[in-house]
Amino acid sequence: MASYTHQAEVDLPADRLFDFLADPRTLPQYMPKLTEVEPVGGDRVHVEADVGGKHITAEGWLRVDRDRHTLSWGTPGEDDYHGELTVSDHGAGRSEVAITLHTERAGGPDVQRGLEEAVAVLTHRATAETDTQAAERGNEWF
């Protein structure tokens, strides 16, 4: 099984970043291959994705640990796909997000590149969305 990791600094406090990331419905906003993620009860989620020219529908799991600022997820199947995301506080309104993916799927450089692109999109999207929400509320906008 191969593992892929990437991390990045984010100009958001860890709590605000994690709140954005912990909503399963936001996953397709920063994981480009995902087209839909819907909670179906407990830690179970319905997932749809476009991978390798195919549209895939699967049932998976997503676990949110707010105390540790950690998400973990996976889908059963031949690729044995699962991953973890951790948000760390770096003080002064900054944080770090780290994502690790584990999969049996071939295509190492493509998987790593996709992960790096997802982390880049995630950092920009989370910053833009949380700034927009704060501006609309009229508080904490920076």
Number of C-alpha atoms within 10 A of each C-alpha: 10 13 15 17 16 18 17 15 17 23 16 23 19 21 16 15 26 24 13 18 24 19 14 18 15 17 20 18 17 20 17 17 18 17 17 18 21 16 17 12 9 9 12 17 23 17 20 18 19 14 11 8 7 8 12 14 13 14 17 20 20 22 17 18 12 12 6 10 20 20 20 17 18 20 19 12 11 9 13 13 19 19 18 17 21 19 24 20 18 15 10 9 13 15 21 19 23 16 21 17 20 18 18 15 13 11 9 14 10 10 19 17 13 15 22 18 15 20 21 17 16 25 19 13 16 23 18 12 13 19 18 14 13 14 13 10 10 9 10 10 12 9
